[in-house]
Amino acid sequence: MKRVLIFWGGWEGHKPEAMANLFAGELQQLGFETVVEAGVESLADEEKLRGFSLILPCVTMGALSEVQTKALSAAVRSGVGLGGIHGGMGDTFRGNLEYEWMTGGHFVGHPHVGDYTVRLRDFASPIVKDVPATFAYNSEQYYMMVDPGIHWIADAEYSWEGRVTAMPVAWIRPWGKGRVFYCALGHAPDEFSRFPAAMRLTLNGLLWAAGVL
């Protein structure tokens, strides 16, 4: 059976415990054994981390020790998947360069909050199965700084201060033997019921990171 470690904490505005439990329930329905933990203490135990197929952080901001950083990075490099959403993975452990490099990018700001359209970029990826080519979304739109080597799965047009640019919404990257998936959607748990395409995209990405897709 595939096992997933979901750890939560940090800024309460993203409802990390509720988000962790939401994805634990969804992944259990897909056949995963789920371990949900408060805090980051387990991240110091590389051997324990290697026992999971997927690690899903739900921590906004927070910090890792050098030991925890190395253990997490090494576990993913060994083949453990890493996947997550919004600030729970993309605004996590600010200034931790190893973590930010591994995830492929990090949050800068969300000057636009409101309506925008998500557009698929890679129609051949299994991550887009049953996801519409475009879908409406309403929430914080993340402006990200990203590694130019990431592979874009979906994006959105970002318009701000008279400039328009394409901004990645979902991406993947390798980290050693590990698969990394990130999706910028999901400020609040209810967004995944209001916008089912966002949940489908995210679950597909997590399954891919875990080696199921």
Rosetta blueprint (number, residue, H / E / L):
1 M L
2 K L
3 R E
4 V E
5 L E
6 I E
7 F E
8 W E
9 G E
10 G E
11 W L
12 E H
13 G H
14 H H
15 K L
16 P H
17 E H
18 A H
19 M H
20 A H
21 N H
22 L H
23 F H
24 A H
25 G H
26 E H
27 L H
28 Q H
29 Q H
30 L L
31 G L
32 F L
33 E E
34 T E
35 V E
36 V E
37 E E
38 A E
39 G L
40 V L
41 E H
42 S H
43 L H
44 A H
45 D L
46 E H
47 E H
48 K H
49 L H
50 R L
51 G L
52 F L
53 S L
54 L E
55 I E
56 L E
57 P E
58 C E
59 V E
60 T E
61 M E
62 G L
63 A L
64 L L
65 S L
66 E H
67 V H
68 Q H
69 T H
70 K H
71 A H
72 L H
73 S H
74 A H
75 A H
76 V H
77 R H
78 S L
79 G L
80 V L
81 G E
82 L E
83 G E
84 G E
85 I E
86 H H
87 G H
88 G H
89 M H
90 G H
91 D L
92 T E
93 F L
94 R L
95 G L
96 N L
97 L H
98 E H
99 Y H
100 E H
101 W H
102 M H
103 T H
104 G L
105 G E
106 H E
107 F E
108 V E
109 G E
110 H E
111 P E
112 H E
113 V E
114 G E
115 D E
116 Y E
117 T E
118 V E
119 R E
120 L E
121 R L
122 D L
123 F L
124 A L
125 S L
126 P H
127 I H
128 V H
129 K L
130 D L
131 V L
132 P L
133 A L
134 T E
135 F E
136 A E
137 Y E
138 N E
139 S E
140 E E
141 Q E
142 Y E
143 Y E
144 M E
145 M E
146 V E
147 D L
148 P L
149 G L
150 I L
151 H E
152 W E
153 I E
154 A E
155 D E
156 A E
157 E E
158 Y E
159 S E
160 W E
161 E L
162 G L
163 R E
164 V E
165 T E
166 A E
167 M E
168 P E
169 V E
170 A E
171 W E
172 I E
173 R E
174 P E
175 W E
176 G L
177 K L
178 G E
179 R E
180 V E
181 F E
182 Y E
183 C E
184 A L
185 L L
186 G L
187 H L
188 A L
189 P L
190 D L
191 E H
192 F H
193 S H
194 R H
195 F L
196 P H
197 A H
198 A H
199 M H
200 R H
201 L H
202 T H
203 L H
204 N H
205 G H
206 L H
207 L H
208 W H
209 A H
210 A L
211 G L
212 V L
213 L L
